[in-house]
Amino acid sequence: MLSIIIPSYKEPYLLQTIDSILDNAKGKIEIFVNVDDGIPVEFPRNDPRVKFNYPKSPLGMRGGINKGLKVARGKYIMKCDAHCVFGPGFDKIITGNMEENWLVVPRRYSLYADGWKRDMRFPPKDYHYLTYPVASGIFGKAMFPIEWKARAVERKDHLIDDTMIMQGSCYIANRKYFMKKVGFLDDRVTAYSPFGAEQMEVGLKYWLGGGEVKVNKNTWYAHLFKNARYYKEVAGNALRRHKLGIQSKGGWQWATNHWMNNEEPGMIHPFSWLIEKFMPVPTWPEDKKLWTYD
């Protein structure tokens, strides 16, 4: 069984996301939705596979994922955002072609919200890399996952392939291995913060702890591209302020320092091993002496 965890906060497309999962999954699934805003969801399908949790006070994205991990029963887990659509049989295609120590991401397309379908005007986003930390950008001096377009062209014929990092809106893993290597996400305000740097915590715990992060291009999902109009007219600017707030910014900087200085317990490889594995990595200098953070 695949246990699907959806953290949600004032998500206008939550029901469409759930419908897409139910319509396209071919195996046994359960869906756990943490509704962080506490507003009851009217779900016309009344499917027993779908459970909603309404916390007394907001748990944050990480807390919502952790709540789902606590009740998950499946051999596999999937985390996805509350504004996605999925390809037919996505669950069977992924879980039927993965090793125990893999964290797998389906091929990702952009979602055309007006028609609620994947937007075929743009190519899929298969690979991502972590940027070299510089003192600029909305998250300060921090690494950040960016689409790796050149690698997508170079490795277009590799249908299941390594990716340095993921975007974070959907991933699938063996539940027991995930709990052993990642466990409950660290939602401390003084660490990653309740919202930021999920990609780094999960992806780097896999790569540097003995696992692997893969993209499987044999199936797909589409993720809503949230521009300024979305926050202004659909979700509300409060959500955007929350995402770009001081806690989130501090979380990215804390994560960058934590991983680049090899502070994570149980690391099998140092952080530099990952850069060397994927070199040349855009924005990263060839001089390894510069691969430091303070």
N, C-alpha and C positions, 0 to 999 in steps of 0.2 A: 504494500500500500504506500501511496505517496501522500504525506501530510503537507498541506499547503498553508503557509502562514502569510497573512496580509495585514500589515500595520496600516491603519487608516486614520486620517484626521481631516474632517471636513472635505471628504473626497466626492466630487460630483459624479464621477464615473465608476464608483465602486460596484454598483449592481451590474453594469455592463461587463466589468472585469470578471465578476463571479459567473455571469452567464456564459462568457467565452470559455472559461475553464470547464464548466459543467458540460458544455456542448462539444468540446474538443478532446477532453480526456477520454482515453479508451480503457484504462485500467481502474483499479479500486483507488479511490481518493477520499480524503477528508479535507475540509477547508475551515480554517480558524481565522476569524477576523477580529482584530482588536480595534474597537471603535473608540479612539482616544478622546473624541469630543463629547462622548457620552450620549449623543442624540440617537434615539432608537431608529433602527433601519427597518423600513417596510420592504420585505422581500417576498414578492408574490409567489415565487415558486415553492416556498416552504419545503425545501429539500432537506432531509435529515442529515445529509453529509455536510451541511453548512452550519457552523456555530458562530454566534456573535458574543463578544465579551465587552462589557461596558464598565470600565474601571471607575471607582469613586472619584479619583483624581487622575489627570493625564499621566501616562507612563513614559511618554516619549517614544520615538521610533524604536530605539533599542529595547526599551522596556516592553513594548508591544511584541517584538520578535521573541523576546525571552519568555513572555507569557505563553506564546504559541509553542515554543520548544518544550515547555514544562508539560504540556498536555498531548504533544504529538505521539502517535502510536505507530506510524508507518516505518517501514524499513528505510524509506527515503524521505527527505524533507525538501521542500521548495519554499523559498521566500520570494514574493513578488510584490511590486507596487500595486496600488489600487487604481491604476489607469493603464491597463494593458489588454491586448488581445493575443490569442495563441493559435498556433497552427494545429491541424488535425493530428491527433495521436502524439502530441508533443511529449507526454509523460512516458509512454512506452518506448519511443525512439531514444529518449535520453537515458532512462534507467536500464534499458536493454543493451546499452553500449557504453558502459562506464566501469571503471575499476573502483574498488572500495575507497582508495585514497584520492579520488578525483573530486574536485569541485567543478561543476559543469555549467556553462552558460549557453543557452540556445542562441542561434543567430538572431541579432536584434535589428529590427526595422523601426522607422519612425511611424507613429500612429497618426492617422488623419482623423481628427476628432469629429469633424462635421459629418463624415460618412461612416465613422467608427470602423475603419479598416486600415490595414497597413498601407503606407504611402509608398507606392512603387516608383515615384518620381525620383527617389533618392536611393543610393546603394545601401546595402546593409552595413552595420557597424560591428565588425567581427573581432577586432583587436583593440586593446588599450595599453598604454604605457604610463608609468609614473613620471611626472616632470621633475627635472632637477630643481631643487628649492631655491628660489630667489626672493628677495624682499620686495615683492610686488603682487598685485592681484587681490581679489576680495578675501582670500584666506591667509594673507600675510606670507611670511617665509615658510612655505610648506610644499611638500609634494602633492600632486593632484592627478587623478586619472584623466587621460586625454585619448581621444580616438587615434589609433595608429593606422592611418590610411595607407601608407607605403607598405606596411607589412601585409595588409589585406591584398594588395596587388601582387606582391611577391609570392604569397602563399595561398593563392586563390584555389589551387587544386587540392589542398589539404583539408579534407572534410571534417576531421576531428584533430584539433591542433592546440598547441600551447599558446596561452596568452599571458602576458606579464601581469596584468591586473584586469579587473572587470569594472564595468560601469556601476553595477550594484542594484539595478532594478529587478533582476531575476537571477537566481542561481539554484542549483539542485545538488544535493549531497547525500551520501550514506549517513543516516542519522547517528548511528553509534560512533562512526569515525569522526563526524563533525563534533559531537559532544566531547570526544576524547581530545581532539586537537584544538578546537575553538571554544567549545562550551558555551555558557551563557555570555552574551555580549557585555562588554564592560560599559556600563552606562553612568559611570561617575562623572560629575561635572568637572572634576579636576583632571580627568583623563581624556577619552575621546569625546566626551560630552554626550548627552542623551540622543543627539542626532548625527554628528559628523563622523566622517572617515570610516564608515562601515566597510568600504571596499578594502582599505588598508588592513584593518584588523582581521577580517576573514581571509582575504587573499594571501596576505603575508604569513599568517599562521599556517596556511596550507603549504606554500612554497618553501618557507624556511623551517618548517617543522617536519618535512618529509613527504608532503602531499604534492599534488599538481593541480594547476588551474587550466581548464580546457574550454574551448569553444566548440560546440557541435553544430555544424552548418547543415545537417540533415533535417533539422526542424527549425522553427522560428517562433518568435513572439514580436509584437510591436509595442513600443513604449511611447506614451504621449510626450511630445516635445513641449515643454512648458516655457513659453516666452512671457514677456512683460504683459501682453494682452491677457493671457490666461490668468495671471495673478490679479490683474486689475478687474476683469469682467467675470471671471468664473470662480476661482478659489478664494480670492480676497488677498489683499496685500499683507495681512497679518501673518499668513503662512510664509510668505517670502521673507518677511522681517525675521521670523523665527529661524528659518534656514540659514540666513546670513548674519545671525546675531553673534554677539561676543562669545557665547559658549561654543558655537559651532566653529568659529574662527580659531579659538583657542584649542579646540579638539584636533583640528588638522595640524596645527603647529606642534602640539604635544605628541601626536602620532608620528610625525616626521622625526622629531628628536628621539623618540622611543625606539624606532626601528633602525634608523641610520646609525645609532650608537649601540645597537645590539643589546638592548635592555630586556627583551622579551625572554622569560624563562622557557627552557626546553628547546631553544633554537638548535637545529642540526647544522644549518648553514648560516654564515654571517650575511648581512644585508648585501655586501659587495658581491657575493656569489650570484645573486639574482641579476644584478646589472651586467656582470660578466657573461651570464648565460644568454642574455638577449642583446648584447652589444653587436653593432652600435645602436644605442638607444637615443632617440631624438632629445636634444637639449643637454644630455649628459656629456661632460668633457672626457677626453681620452685619458687625461692625467688622473690616476686613481687617488693621488694625494688630495685632490679636490673633493673627493666623495666623503665629505665630513659635514657635520652640522653642529652648531653651537649657538 
